[in-house]
């Protein structure tokens, strides 16, 4: 009997994904564990591996948005019969769009309402908008969508919750006046936009300090000479000293919840990486427990797979703090946007030669500026300043944290 290929749940809270392309064609042999198709979620674009060996008998959903658990293909013996795939049936309130709805052009507007309705009578809405509406107790049927063809998007749900009026649907033809074609938004880019918008609504404050990197630079050079196969970097040292500082100042290793401030017991340090699909933040779990060389290996693996677009959903989960380093671009200092629900992020500038006072004399030292941003709802100024002071001291004397 042919084996169904089911759209997997690749992360907590995932309700649907978008099939970008198939890596195998119908009739091709498939080995168990071999990449089968690319799936775009709100976190990563990831290759999904085959869970059975055989021949790819049928691709039931060529591309588009699919709910978790939906059959997308069949694998079996050559010439084996394949059952018909039933249209996706979303669980009550789950807000999934099935592949037949995705592929169907029969989506019309409900007369007199400005709301868009699909061919099966359901109001059109993105999976994120459905989930937000369900969590906030808002009826989608009363929301005017501002997305393509009147589709309800996350901003419409937020506007409805705030009680604001919905803008009239834009029915005018879109005219692109730029010098090149518009770039379609991926799920990841939409998630980046949504999370950054959420971050700007958080009351934050920034603190800044400069650290003398003389000893860190010497440490990195010595470790590279001793073990050239494990290329330790300044980012690895930053990860370790940040983890150390977070353990000394747990108030910063926190997140603000509706009913309580959650203090995390481990320092799961995220590293902001510019990947082809957009900004991603892979996480080094329990960095406080790792030797520097182990952190270097993990960082190299995560950053490499991020740039090759091969991160897994679990690589991005569980972060409690983030480092954003733009020093390699000769940026002297900058302010990083908070990565909610985390309560803190540190922005790292370039190490540059500066004239600084030292025991009454002016000397030249390699200095690096750190700008930390904090969620003021969870962290007060004094513990935030103490955290940054510990970070500065550990960089100027790495033996304190290693």
C-alpha positions in Angstrom: 0.0 0.0 0.0 1.3 3.4 -0.9 2.7 5.5 1.9 1.2 9.0 2.5 3.6 11.9 2.7 2.1 14.2 5.4 3.0 17.8 5.9 5.0 17.7 9.2 4.9 20.0 12.2 8.4 21.5 12.3 8.0 23.6 15.4 5.8 24.4 18.3 2.8 26.5 17.2 3.2 25.7 13.5 -0.2 25.3 11.9 0.7 25.4 8.2 3.5 25.8 5.7 4.0 26.7 2.1 5.5 24.2 -0.3 8.0 26.1 -2.3 9.2 23.4 -4.7 9.6 19.7 -5.0 13.1 18.2 -5.1 11.8 15.0 -6.7 9.5 14.5 -9.7 6.7 12.0 -10.0 8.1 8.6 -11.0 11.6 9.2 -9.5 13.0 6.8 -6.9 13.2 8.1 -3.4 15.4 6.9 -0.5 14.4 7.2 3.1 15.9 10.4 4.6 16.5 12.0 1.2 15.3 15.6 0.8 11.8 15.5 -0.8 10.5 19.1 -0.9 11.2 22.6 0.4 8.8 24.0 3.0 8.5 27.7 3.9 7.3 28.3 7.4 7.2 31.5 9.5 10.6 30.7 10.8 12.7 28.9 8.2 12.7 27.5 4.7 13.6 23.9 5.3 14.1 20.7 3.3 11.6 18.0 4.3 13.0 14.5 4.1 11.2 11.4 2.9 10.2 9.0 5.7 9.9 6.0 3.4 11.7 4.6 0.4 10.2 3.8 -3.0 9.0 5.7 -6.0 7.3 9.1 -5.8 4.0 8.0 -7.2 2.0 11.2 -7.0 2.5 14.8 -5.9 -0.9 15.8 -4.4 0.0 19.4 -3.7 2.5 20.9 -6.1 3.0 24.2 -4.2 1.2 26.6 -2.0 0.0 26.8 1.6 -0.9 23.5 3.3 -2.1 22.7 6.8 -0.1 20.5 9.1 -1.2 16.9 8.7 -2.4 17.2 5.1 -1.4 14.6 2.6 0.9 16.1 0.0 2.3 13.1 -1.9 2.4 9.3 -2.0 5.5 7.0 -2.1 5.3 3.3 -2.9 6.2 0.6 -5.5 6.2 1.5 -9.2 2.8 1.1 -10.7 1.0 1.0 -7.4 -2.5 2.5 -7.2 -2.8 5.8 -5.4 -5.9 6.8 -3.5 -7.6 10.2 -4.2 -6.7 13.0 -1.8 -9.7 14.5 0.0 -9.7 18.3 0.3 -8.2 19.7 3.5 -10.6 19.7 6.4 -9.4 22.2 9.0 -10.1 21.4 12.6 -12.7 23.6 14.2 -11.1 27.0 14.8 -7.7 25.8 13.6 -7.7 28.2 10.7 -6.0 26.0 8.1 -6.4 26.5 4.4 -6.4 23.3 2.4 -4.5 22.8 -0.8 -7.7 22.8 -2.9 -8.5 26.2 -1.5 -5.0 27.4 -2.2 -5.1 26.3 -5.8 -8.7 27.3 -6.4 -9.3 30.7 -8.1 -13.0 30.6 -7.1 -12.7 33.2 -4.3 -15.2 35.9 -4.4 -16.3 38.9 -2.3 -19.3 38.6 0.0 -21.8 41.2 -1.4 -22.1 44.3 0.7 -19.5 43.4 3.3 -16.1 43.9 1.6 -15.1 40.5 3.1 -13.6 37.9 0.9 -14.9 34.4 0.8 -13.4 31.2 -0.6 -15.1 28.6 -2.7 -16.0 26.5 0.4 -17.8 29.5 2.1 -15.0 30.3 4.6 -13.8 33.8 5.0 -10.3 34.2 3.6 -7.6 34.8 6.1 -3.9 34.0 6.6 -3.0 31.3 9.1 -1.4 33.8 11.4 -4.6 36.0 11.3 -6.7 33.0 12.1 -4.6 32.0 15.0 -4.5 35.6 16.4 -8.3 35.9 16.1 -8.8 32.5 17.8 -6.5 33.4 20.7 -8.1 36.9 21.2 -11.7 35.7 20.8 -12.4 37.8 17.6 -14.8 36.7 14.9 -13.2 36.7 11.5 -16.6 37.2 9.9 -16.8 40.8 11.2 -13.3 41.9 10.0 -12.7 43.6 6.7 -9.6 42.2 5.1 -7.0 44.5 3.5 -4.8 41.8 2.0 -4.9 40.5 -1.6 -8.5 39.9 -2.8 -9.7 41.1 0.6 -7.8 38.4 2.6 -7.7 39.1 6.3 -4.1 39.5 7.5 -2.6 39.9 11.0 -2.8 43.7 11.0 -6.5 43.5 10.4 -7.0 41.4 13.5 -4.9 43.8 15.6 -6.9 46.7 14.2 -10.2 45.0 15.1 -9.0 44.3 18.6 -8.0 47.9 19.1 -11.5 48.9 17.9 -10.1 51.0 15.0 -12.0 51.3 11.7 -10.9 49.1 8.8 -9.7 50.9 5.7 -11.7 50.5 2.6 -10.4 47.7 0.4 -8.1 48.8 -2.3 -9.6 47.7 -5.6 -7.4 49.9 -7.8 -4.9 48.2 -10.0 -1.4 48.1 -8.6 1.1 50.1 -10.6 4.8 49.4 -9.9 6.8 52.5 -10.4 10.2 51.3 -9.2 13.3 50.5 -11.3 12.9 46.8 -10.9 10.2 44.2 -10.3 8.7 43.9 -6.8 10.0 41.1 -4.6 7.2 38.9 -3.2 7.2 38.6 0.6 8.1 35.2 1.9 6.7 33.8 5.2 10.0 34.5 6.9 10.1 38.1 5.7 6.5 38.6 6.9 7.4 37.2 10.3 10.4 39.5 10.5 8.2 42.5 9.7 5.6 41.4 12.2 8.1 40.8 15.0 9.9 44.1 14.4 6.6 45.9 14.5 5.8 44.2 17.8 9.3 45.1 19.2 8.8 48.8 18.5 5.7 48.8 20.7 7.7 47.7 23.7 9.0 50.3 26.1 12.8 50.0 26.0 15.9 51.7 27.1 19.5 51.5 26.0 22.8 51.5 27.9 26.3 51.8 26.2 29.8 50.9 27.3 33.2 50.5 25.6 35.5 47.6 26.4 39.2 47.3 25.9 39.6 44.2 23.6 43.4 43.8 24.1 43.1 40.5 26.1 40.3 39.1 24.0 42.3 39.7 20.8 45.3 38.0 22.3 43.2 35.1 23.5 41.6 34.5 20.1 45.0 34.7 18.3 46.5 32.2 20.7 43.6 29.7 20.5 43.7 29.9 16.7 47.4 29.2 16.7 47.0 26.2 19.1 44.0 24.7 17.3 43.6 26.1 13.8 40.9 23.5 12.9 38.5 25.2 15.5 38.5 28.8 14.4 37.6 30.7 17.6 36.2 34.2 16.9 35.4 37.3 19.0 31.7 36.3 18.6 32.4 33.1 20.4 34.0 34.9 23.3 31.1 37.3 23.3 28.7 34.4 23.5 30.6 32.9 26.4 30.9 36.2 28.4 27.3 37.1 27.7 26.2 33.7 29.1 28.4 34.2 32.1 26.9 37.7 32.7 23.3 36.4 32.3 23.9 33.8 35.0 25.3 36.4 37.3 22.4 38.8 36.5 19.3 36.5 35.9 17.0 39.5 35.9 18.2 40.2 32.4 17.8 36.5 31.2 14.1 37.0 31.3 10.9 37.7 29.4 7.8 39.7 30.2 4.6 37.7 30.4 1.0 38.8 30.9 0.9 37.6 34.5 4.6 37.2 35.5 8.2 37.9 34.5 9.8 34.6 33.5 13.4 34.1 34.6 15.2 31.5 32.5 17.6 29.1 34.2 19.9 28.7 31.2 21.6 31.2 28.9 20.4 30.2 25.4 22.2 32.8 23.3 20.9 33.7 19.9 23.2 35.1 17.1 21.6 37.4 14.6 22.7 36.2 11.1 22.1 37.8 7.7 21.0 34.9 5.7 19.7 34.8 2.0 16.1 34.5 3.2 16.4 37.3 5.7 17.6 37.9 9.3 17.5 34.7 11.3 18.6 34.1 14.9 20.0 30.6 15.5 20.4 29.7 19.2 23.3 28.2 21.1 21.6 26.3 23.9 23.0 26.4 27.4 26.0 28.5 26.4 27.0 28.9 30.0 27.9 25.2 30.2 30.0 25.1 27.1 33.8 25.5 26.8 34.8 28.2 24.3 35.9 25.6 21.7 32.5 23.9 21.8 30.8 27.2 21.4 33.0 27.9 18.3 32.0 24.6 16.7 28.3 25.2 17.4 28.5 28.8 16.0 30.3 27.7 12.9 27.7 25.0 12.2 24.7 27.2 12.8 26.0 30.2 10.9 27.1 28.0 8.0 23.7 26.3 7.7 21.9 29.7 8.1 23.8 31.0 5.1 23.0 27.9 3.1 19.3 28.1 4.1 19.5 24.8 5.9 18.5 25.7 9.4 15.9 23.5 11.2 13.0 25.0 13.2 14.6 23.7 16.4 17.8 25.7 15.7 15.8 28.9 16.2 13.8 28.0 19.3 14.4 28.7 23.0 16.5 31.8 22.8 16.7 33.9 26.0 19.1 36.6 24.8 20.5 37.9 21.5 23.8 39.2 20.2 23.8 41.3 17.0 27.3 41.9 15.7 27.9 44.4 12.8 31.6 45.0 13.7 32.7 43.2 10.5 31.0 46.0 8.5 33.1 48.7 10.2 30.0 49.9 12.1 31.2 51.8 15.2 28.0 51.4 17.2 24.3 50.9 16.7 21.1 50.1 18.5 19.6 46.7 17.9 15.8 46.1 17.9 14.7 43.9 20.8 13.9 40.3 19.8 10.7 39.6 21.7 9.8 37.9 24.0 13.5 38.3 25.1 14.1 41.1 27.6 17.6 42.1 26.2 19.8 42.3 23.2 23.3 43.6 22.8 24.6 45.4 19.6 28.3 45.0 19.0 30.3 47.5 17.0 33.7 47.2 15.3 36.9 47.0 17.4 38.9 50.2 16.5 42.1 51.8 17.8 41.2 54.7 20.1 43.2 57.0 22.4 42.1 56.3 26.0 43.4 57.3 29.4 45.4 54.7 31.4 46.8 55.6 34.8 47.2 59.2 34.0 48.6 58.7 30.5 46.9 58.7 27.1 47.4 55.3 25.3 46.1 53.6 22.2 43.9 50.6 22.8 41.6 48.4 20.6 38.1 49.4 21.9 34.7 48.0 21.1 31.4 49.7 21.8 28.5 47.6 23.2 25.0 49.0 23.1 22.4 47.0 25.1 18.7 47.3 24.7 16.4 46.2 27.5 12.6 45.7 27.9 11.8 48.1 30.7 8.7 46.2 31.7 11.0 43.3 32.8 14.3 44.9 33.6 15.1 48.0 35.6 18.0 50.3 35.0 20.3 49.2 37.9 20.4 45.4 37.1 20.7 46.3 33.4 23.7 48.5 34.2 25.2 45.8 36.4 24.9 43.3 33.6 26.6 45.6 31.1 29.4 46.3 33.7 30.0 42.5 34.1 30.0 42.1 30.3 32.6 44.9 30.0 34.8 43.5 32.8 34.7 40.0 31.4 35.8 41.2 28.0 38.7 43.2 29.5 39.7 40.2 31.6 38.3 37.0 29.9 39.6 34.8 32.6 36.7 36.0 34.8 34.2 34.2 32.6 36.0 31.3 30.9 
